[in-house]
Amino acid sequence: MTVVLKRAVTTPLLYFFILGDILGAGVYVLVGSVARESGGAVWLPLVIALVLATLTAGSYAELATKFPRAGGSAHYVTRAFGPAAGSFVGFCMLAAGVVSVGALARAFAGDYLQALVSVPVVVVVVVFLVLLAALNIRGIRESLGANVAATLVEVGGLLLIIGLGLWVMLRGDADLSRLTQVGTAEQGAVGAVLAGSVLAFYSFVGFETSVNLAEEVKDPRRSYPTALFGALLTAGVVYALIGVVASAAVPTEKLAESSGPLLEVVRVAGEVPDWLFSLIALVAVANGALLTGIMSSRLAYGMARDGLLPSALARILPGRRTPWVAILATSAVSLLLALTGEVDSLAATLVLLLLFVFGSVDAAVLVLRREPGEPGHFRIPTVVPLLGLASCLFLFTRIDGEVWARGLILVGLGAVLAVVNAIRARGGVDAEKRVEPAEERRKFMTTPRDRDDDTAEPKGGRPGPRDEGKDGGMATREVAPDVAETDEGAQEPPD
């Protein structure tokens, strides 16, 4: 009997899962960067980013209800374009997660922490990522337990900023004219808004990971689209309000210079101590890094277990049953990125990597229209994935050359990995084709007596004595991998 995942996730549970994934640390740290790129009308790039994210979300909604099983973007792309493309997309997802953790580690060392204590950035980044890796290695239960409390804190912090900003506006201390100021000294209105939208796009990522829950949703055909679009709309409204109050309450130049932009709103309002909101923001940033670190390490572990990455990454810590090598490896790369890049450049690098993923999914949904899938699944109008793919291609042109230089190194590694895995897979197929004729010839070269005694298959379908080899060698070879996997813990999924 085939064991399947339990369908226990209802529409409200899925909605809050997706909303919690989207409403994260991005808006806490990137509002200032968006203001620097686009001007005073911070809300406008946030709304544009919402529209662009919703286009690709439509593709995810169709594929998650058509093929409601765990696997996500890499599964869809593999199904549409083959394992090489799926391997490339999986690596881009992994790289995006590692870059995101690096960006959040850098953000943790910014103005929010400096409002509490003055510590060198390098020291903060190293200690932060070491502690994060230690919590991740300790176990998934402890990590997700911390996430529940942290999510409530970070959502409460965003609502607090909206309330304080509205209070500043009501008492007449805000400048509403900044809400229509578009463009900077370096760029005109259109170019500035699009540049800001690239950074704002980072605030909406996270919805794509929810497709891995589709297999556990009670009625994915109805629940998933409702929860996905509902969560995106809710996040969009919250972010737009944040953009409005931050822009109206704080001068654009001051907002653009701050790595803790929402703290500037608190200071203008004057009703909440700086240290209190700084703690809230630090919890939000740490929670985002924790969740992304969990995803990255588990993705690296899964790819290693499938033979797509070095097998050492699939090692599990005895007792804790966590993928400790994958956690240490992804944390080390995040540390390198955090020490060599700024928050906004790392965020833009993440967006670049996800554009490859999102564009591939938008193309996959069109190719997979030929497959039947689940009956009555959600179907998005064809123009939506086409617009989603076009938007990804267009956003590629709005990314700076410096970001491309960093991102192409990671994209190149993903392409090399895809080629290597494709060659290995092809070699395995060719080897099977060469072995089969040899086995057939061996059967016919033996005498009838040999075939009766040595190659005949007795009742029960088990091989005869010679097929087992000396001292039951074949039986040993069949059992040994399982034993080895049990010894290393690879059979057990990590906590």
RAZI-V896244 format. One record per run of one state. SS is the DSSP state (~ for helix, > for strand, _ for the rest). FROM is the first residue (numbers start at 1). TO is the last residue. If there is no record, write none. Layout:
<<SS:FROM:TO> <SS:FROM:TO>>
This chain:
<<_:1:8> <>:9:9> <_:10:10> <~:11:22> <_:23:25> <~:26:38> <_:39:41> <~:42:66> <_:67:71> <~:72:81> <_:82:82> <~:83:108> <_:109:110> <~:111:114> <_:115:120> <~:121:138> <_:139:139> <~:140:170> <_:171:175> <~:176:180> <_:181:188> <~:189:204> <_:205:206> <~:207:216> <>:217:217> <_:218:219> <~:220:249> <_:250:251> <~:252:257> <_:258:260> <~:261:269> <_:270:273> <~:274:305> <_:306:310> <~:311:314> <_:315:323> <~:324:340> <_:341:342> <~:343:370> <_:371:381> <~:382:396> <_:397:400> <~:401:445> <_:446:447> <~:448:455> <_:456:464> <~:465:468> <_:469:472> <~:473:488> <_:489:495>>
